[in-house]
Amino acid sequence: VNDLQQAITTLEDAIRKIDIETRDLLTSTFDSVNHHFGLMFPQLFGGGQAKLVMTGAEILDTGVQVVAQPPGKKNQTIHLLSGGEKALTAIALVFAIFQLNPAPFCLLDEVDAPLDDANTERYAKLVTRMSSNTQFLFISHNKIAMEMAQQLIGVTMQEQGVSRIVAVDMESAVGMIDKLETA
């Protein structure tokens, strides 16, 4: 009986310790993501503010709500935003999470599709700034987004079922254009 009591006490102590460490880690992670989200959002929107809000009091089983206020609009949940605003808000949140532990490589698949030209330009500028520490591979059909690329790789299908890869180094292409213009 004594051994069982000691084992129960040891397990309860371990559970309490893990619980405290988990709460601390989750709180600091949430605060860090929320801070970066608050910084990323106005960069992508050209103003406004956004934050993450826990929906419950118990951190280990609460939900998280995204509250966003684009410039000139009232504070609202993400469900009330337009498609482009939702996309930009999601990009801001993903990049905020990315800031916790930045990877050397990031793949973005048509995240700019619902964006208008002004928002695509802000997105492109943010990716360009972040590319000093991370290599971005992005899939896009948007000309504005493609302009930020250093290398373009396209896939074409000139005949049914036969794909062809076309690659363009942007620096070389600009150099060729400059030579043609001076000639």
TITI-81062 format. One record per residue (C-alpha): x, y, z; residue in one letter. Coordinates in steps of 0.001 Angstrom, whole numbers. Each point is the difference from the previous one (the first is absolute). Example, Ala and Ser with C-alpha at 12.3 -4.5 7.8 and 13.67 -1.06 7.14 Angstrom:
2
{{12300 -4500 7800} "A"}
{{1370 3440 -660} "S"}
REM end
This chain:
183
{{0 0 0} "V"}
{{2870 2335 826} "N"}
{{1645 -612 -3391} "D"}
{{-3292 716 -1793} "L"}
{{-481 3225 1984} "Q"}
{{3536 1108 -924} "Q"}
{{-583 -862 -3671} "A"}
{{-3272 1965 -30} "I"}
{{1699 2986 1643} "T"}
{{2890 -151 -2479} "T"}
{{-2397 -167 -2972} "L"}
{{-2144 2862 1312} "E"}
{{3122 2138 505} "D"}
{{1165 -792 -3537} "A"}
{{-3444 862 -1410} "I"}
{{-30 3319 1896} "R"}
{{3487 849 -1265} "K"}
{{-908 -865 -3618} "I"}
{{-3234 1979 335} "D"}
{{1854 3108 1225} "I"}
{{2656 -276 -2727} "E"}
{{-2660 -543 -2682} "T"}
{{-1982 3038 1150} "R"}
{{3136 2156 39} "D"}
{{1129 -1167 -3438} "L"}
{{-3462 396 -1521} "L"}
{{-405 3462 1520} "T"}
{{3380 1216 -1260} "S"}
{{-614 -1500 -3461} "T"}
{{-3462 1575 -208} "F"}
{{1370 3386 1115} "D"}
{{2837 -158 -2537} "S"}
{{-2285 -955 -2903} "V"}
{{-2491 2676 1043} "N"}
{{2780 2620 109} "H"}
{{1313 -932 -3472} "H"}
{{-3564 -198 -1356} "F"}
{{-592 3536 1262} "G"}
{{3117 1123 -1914} "L"}
{{-613 -1948 -3229} "M"}
{{-3655 968 -440} "F"}
{{519 3777 -464} "P"}
{{2939 -669 -2336} "Q"}
{{-2242 -2055 -2276} "L"}
{{-3043 2268 281} "F"}
{{1782 3343 -23} "G"}
{{-1443 676 3479} "G"}
{{-2641 -1409 2280} "G"}
{{526 -2423 2834} "Q"}
{{-541 -3633 878} "A"}
{{336 -2246 2996} "K"}
{{-616 -3515 1200} "L"}
{{-2426 -452 2886} "V"}
{{-416 -3107 2138} "M"}
{{-3671 -948 186} "T"}
{{183 -1645 3415} "G"}
{{1651 438 3363} "A"}
{{1816 -3376 85} "E"}
{{3001 272 -2320} "I"}
{{356 -3756 -528} "L"}
{{-3452 -445 -1528} "D"}
{{-919 3449 -1300} "T"}
{{-594 992 -3588} "G"}
{{1622 2898 -1831} "V"}
{{-1935 2674 -1859} "Q"}
{{1518 2290 -2621} "V"}
{{-1147 3610 355} "V"}
{{944 2244 -2910} "A"}
{{-580 3663 -751} "Q"}
{{1103 976 -3508} "P"}
{{545 3745 -506} "P"}
{{-3279 1904 109} "G"}
{{-2070 -2926 1293} "K"}
{{-1362 -1046 3373} "K"}
{{1567 -2761 2100} "N"}
{{-1438 -3282 -1228} "Q"}
{{530 -3713 -47} "T"}
{{1613 -1519 -3054} "I"}
{{-3357 -1422 -1149} "H"}
{{-1254 3498 -869} "L"}
{{2965 939 -2211} "L"}
{{54 -135 -3797} "S"}
{{1857 -2817 -1768} "G"}
{{3090 2129 -622} "G"}
{{-18 1295 3583} "E"}
{{-267 -3565 1311} "K"}
{{2929 -1040 -2188} "A"}
{{2185 2899 1177} "L"}
{{-939 -673 3621} "T"}
{{896 -3669 -433} "A"}
{{3337 948 -1602} "I"}
{{719 2332 2940} "A"}
{{-793 -2797 2462} "L"}
{{2073 -2604 -1860} "V"}
{{2968 2376 -191} "F"}
{{-442 841 3710} "A"}
{{178 -3712 852} "I"}
{{2952 -318 -2387} "F"}
{{1864 2616 2092} "Q"}
{{83 -2369 3007} "L"}
{{2477 -2302 -1670} "N"}
{{819 1251 -3491} "P"}
{{903 -2712 -2458} "A"}
{{2596 510 -2713} "P"}
{{-2639 -936 -2606} "F"}
{{-3684 897 -452} "C"}
{{-2487 -1221 -2634} "L"}
{{-3019 2191 -804} "L"}
{{-2618 -1383 -2405} "D"}
{{-2121 2699 -1650} "E"}
{{-591 1890 3245} "V"}
{{-270 3193 -2060} "D"}
{{-2856 -1277 -2208} "A"}
{{-2841 1881 1783} "P"}
{{2001 3232 393} "L"}
{{-444 3187 -1993} "D"}
{{3034 1821 -1437} "D"}
{{598 2313 2998} "A"}
{{-128 -2884 2478} "N"}
{{2168 -2179 -2245} "T"}
{{2649 2739 -12} "E"}
{{32 162 3816} "R"}
{{170 -3808 177} "Y"}
{{2891 -5 -2504} "A"}
{{1891 2642 1998} "K"}
{{-391 -1999 3215} "L"}
{{1224 -3201 -1670} "V"}
{{2933 1922 -1483} "T"}
{{945 1335 3464} "R"}
{{-282 -3462 1541} "M"}
{{2044 -1563 -2821} "S"}
{{3245 1309 1493} "S"}
{{-214 -2866 2528} "N"}
{{-2265 -2498 -1766} "T"}
{{-127 -1339 -3537} "Q"}
{{-3548 209 -1373} "F"}
{{-1382 -2262 -2665} "L"}
{{-3396 1278 -1008} "F"}
{{-2536 -1061 -2552} "I"}
{{-1881 2891 -1564} "S"}
{{-1798 1121 -3127} "H"}
{{209 3623 1108} "N"}
{{2358 2233 -1999} "K"}
{{659 2300 2967} "I"}
{{1044 -2933 2176} "A"}
{{2175 -1378 -2790} "M"}
{{1868 3308 -245} "E"}
{{1506 -558 3469} "M"}
{{1496 -3336 -1043} "A"}
{{3682 -434 -729} "Q"}
{{-684 -3111 -2058} "Q"}
{{-3179 -940 -1885} "L"}
{{-801 -3575 -910} "I"}
{{-3055 -600 -2136} "G"}
{{-1709 -3146 -1155} "V"}
{{-1632 140 -3407} "T"}
{{-1955 -2551 -1987} "M"}
{{456 665 -3719} "Q"}
{{-1617 -3282 -954} "E"}
{{-2433 -2150 1927} "Q"}
{{1703 -2062 2722} "G"}
{{3509 1384 -569} "V"}
{{1235 2482 2599} "S"}
{{3048 2143 -526} "R"}
{{1936 1944 2633} "I"}
{{1172 3520 -800} "V"}
{{2417 1753 2368} "A"}
{{984 3682 31} "V"}
{{2650 1566 2208} "D"}
{{-1385 3498 583} "M"}
{{3389 1670 466} "E"}
{{1261 -1440 -3314} "S"}
{{-3225 979 -1752} "A"}
{{257 3601 1227} "V"}
{{3644 66 -1118} "G"}
{{-993 -1184 -3482} "M"}
{{-2699 2664 -231} "I"}
{{2465 2699 1079} "D"}
{{2433 -1127 -2727} "K"}
{{-2731 118 -2628} "L"}
{{-1112 3464 1059} "E"}
{{3526 1433 -144} "T"}
{{722 -1561 -3396} "A"}
REM end
